[in-house]
Structure formats: C-alpha cells, structure tokens
C-alpha cells in the first residue's frame, strides 16, 4: 500500500472523494498546517534534547519514535473540528501515517530535506522497489 500524501492524514474519507471543491481544498490546507505547526512546537521545545540524543542521522532513523502524546494531541485537535476516523482501522492507519510524517518533519528540522525524504520514503513501496533494482539489479 502506498503512503498517503502528508496533507491527507487528518482528513478521513478524502481519498474516496473524486473531486475536491475550493472549500474542501482550504480545509485540507488548514489541517496540514495544524500538523506542521504542532510538529514545530514540539521540535522547538525539544530541539536541544533531540540534537544531543541523535547526533547521527542513522541512529535517529533506526531508533527514534514520535511520542504518542504528540500524535494523540494532533488527533484531539482534529476531533475538536469534527475530523474523526470512521472506524478503529482508519484511526490505526492515521496514527501510523502521522508518526511517519512527524518523524520526517523532525528529521527535516534537525538535518535537512534529504533526511526528510529518507524517513518519508522508508515505507514507500515504489521507492523501495526502485532502490532494490538500482542496488541489486533484480
């Protein structure tokens, strides 16, 4: 399964809609901005700790986990605006995508865009297959 674009994470059901109106696109942008703003607040509050604990990006990539409190806080923000998953499966998937997106945003802030994409593409099947073809030829 391919990873949803990051701005769709908090908008359950959006992928099922075939056409988005102007109002819907504005709503999507506001939700994306909320996730980014929450991540920036978290990073600003924990920057020294993150840089001290993860001097090496590979260590970060292998072991960093987004605090569940950050994910739960973003989901709670969505609920305030009546954005909720339709069922437990969608909530689980949303949490998974949020964790990935937030880890990528932390990587981008601590290092650079290259590290953002390394995190983001870790679960992208197309990218992983391309890397496999380039490294092994099969």
C-alpha positions as a printed NumPy array, in Angstrom:
array([[  0.   ,   0.   ,   0.   ],
       [  1.378,   3.407,  -0.908],
       [  1.712,   6.108,   1.715],
       [ -0.945,   8.812,   1.563],
       [  0.261,  12.33 ,   0.833],
       [  1.011,  14.024,   4.136],
       [ -1.749,  16.606,   3.859],
       [ -4.411,  13.902,   3.716],
       [ -3.514,  12.281,   7.005],
       [ -6.109,  14.056,   9.14 ],
       [ -8.879,  14.102,   6.574],
       [-10.554,  10.682,   6.747],
       [-12.511,   9.792,   3.67 ],
       [-10.839,  12.379,   1.484],
       [ -9.202,   9.788,  -0.731],
       [-12.627,   8.385,  -1.526],
       [-13.765,  11.747,  -2.92 ],
       [-13.056,  12.054,  -6.624],
       [-13.339,  15.846,  -6.926],
       [-12.417,  18.426,  -4.333],
       [-14.102,  21.789,  -4.279],
       [-12.38 ,  25.027,  -3.295],
       [-13.793,  24.854,   0.258],
       [-12.521,  21.282,   0.688],
       [ -9.043,  22.232,  -0.51 ],
       [ -8.91 ,  25.079,   2.011],
       [ -9.935,  22.643,   4.757],
       [ -7.188,  20.232,   3.712],
       [ -4.593,  23.004,   3.809],
       [ -5.695,  24.086,   7.301],
       [ -5.358,  20.515,   8.57 ],
       [ -1.911,  20.129,   7.015],
       [ -0.856,  23.398,   8.608],
       [ -2.058,  22.163,  12.026],
       [  0.149,  19.08 ,  11.785],
       [  3.154,  21.156,  10.732],
       [  2.535,  23.74 ,  13.468],
       [  2.213,  21.051,  16.148],
       [  5.439,  19.445,  14.956],
       [  7.281,  22.771,  15.006],
       [  6.126,  23.465,  18.562],
       [  7.323,  20.018,  19.615],
       [ 10.685,  20.395,  17.842],
       [ 11.267,  23.856,  19.292],
       [ 10.551,  22.558,  22.796],
       [ 12.83 ,  19.502,  22.377],
       [ 15.493,  20.69 ,  19.919],
       [ 18.486,  20.507,  22.308],
       [ 17.425,  17.118,  23.591],
       [ 16.916,  15.75 ,  20.064],
       [ 20.247,  17.088,  18.796],
       [ 22.044,  15.726,  21.851],
       [ 20.447,  12.282,  21.694],
       [ 20.645,  11.918,  17.898],
       [ 23.955,  13.329,  16.704],
       [ 23.913,  10.771,  13.905],
       [ 21.013,  10.6  ,  11.442],
       [ 21.281,   6.819,  11.044],
       [ 20.747,   6.388,  14.794],
       [ 17.695,   8.66 ,  14.547],
       [ 16.347,   6.747,  11.561],
       [ 16.76 ,   3.397,  13.3  ],
       [ 15.532,   4.247,  16.769],
       [ 13.544,   7.484,  17.035],
       [  9.856,   7.103,  17.79 ],
       [  7.435,  10.009,  17.828],
       [  5.918,  10.408,  21.294],
       [  2.375,   9.063,  21.396],
       [  1.342,  12.205,  23.278],
       [  2.168,  14.311,  20.201],
       [  0.129,  12.044,  17.927],
       [ -2.772,  11.938,  20.369],
       [ -2.669,  15.726,  20.675],
       [ -2.992,  16.164,  16.93 ],
       [ -5.835,  13.657,  16.765],
       [ -7.568,  15.523,  19.612],
       [ -7.195,  18.777,  17.643],
       [ -8.852,  17.076,  14.691],
       [-11.727,  15.873,  16.872],
       [-12.355,  19.432,  18.029],
       [-13.026,  20.28 ,  14.402],
       [-15.135,  17.15 ,  13.891],
       [-12.434,  15.372,  11.9  ],
       [-12.501,  11.815,  13.097],
       [-11.68 ,   8.442,  11.589],
       [-14.675,   6.375,  10.541],
       [-13.532,   3.32 ,  12.498],
       [-10.705,   1.802,  14.528],
       [ -8.852,   0.628,  11.404],
       [ -8.762,   4.146,   9.987],
       [ -7.598,   5.511,  13.364],
       [ -4.755,   2.98 ,  13.423],
       [ -3.75 ,   3.891,   9.885],
       [ -3.954,   7.622,  10.657],
       [ -1.689,   7.183,  13.699],
       [  0.799,   5.26 ,  11.577],
       [  0.888,   7.971,   8.91 ],
       [  1.094,  10.743,  11.492],
       [  4.042,   9.044,  13.198],
       [  5.841,   8.748,   9.868],
       [  5.071,  12.318,   8.845],
       [  6.118,  13.73 ,  12.21 ],
       [  9.359,  11.733,  12.251],
       [ 10.129,  13.062,   8.774],
       [  9.393,  16.633,   9.891],
       [ 11.698,  16.258,  12.9  ],
       [ 14.427,  14.908,  10.601],
       [ 13.959,  17.848,   8.231],
       [ 14.267,  20.341,  11.063],
       [ 17.282,  18.742,  12.726],
       [ 19.12 ,  17.903,   9.488],
       [ 17.771,  18.733,   6.013],
       [ 15.24 ,  17.859,   3.302],
       [ 17.316,  14.876,   2.224],
       [ 16.769,  13.256,   5.63 ],
       [ 13.07 ,  14.17 ,   5.495],
       [ 12.727,  12.141,   2.314],
       [ 14.828,   9.287,   3.681],
       [ 12.334,   8.923,   6.519],
       [  9.269,   9.517,   4.355],
       [ 10.334,   7.074,   1.629],
       [ 11.196,   4.269,   4.052],
       [  7.659,   2.932,   3.659],
       [  7.09 ,   3.95 ,   0.046],
       [  6.912,   0.675,  -1.866],
       [  7.711,   2.289,  -5.221],
       [ 10.84 ,   3.974,  -3.861],
       [ 11.907,   0.801,  -2.051],
       [ 11.498,  -1.24 ,  -5.238],
       [ 13.484,   1.322,  -7.234],
       [ 16.289,   1.22 ,  -4.658],
       [ 16.276,  -2.57 ,  -4.829],
       [ 16.502,  -2.511,  -8.635],
       [ 19.339,   0.019,  -8.539],
       [ 21.351,  -1.84 ,  -5.906],
       [ 20.78 ,  -5.451,  -6.901],
       [ 19.557,  -5.271, -10.467],
       [ 16.627,  -7.589,  -9.678]])
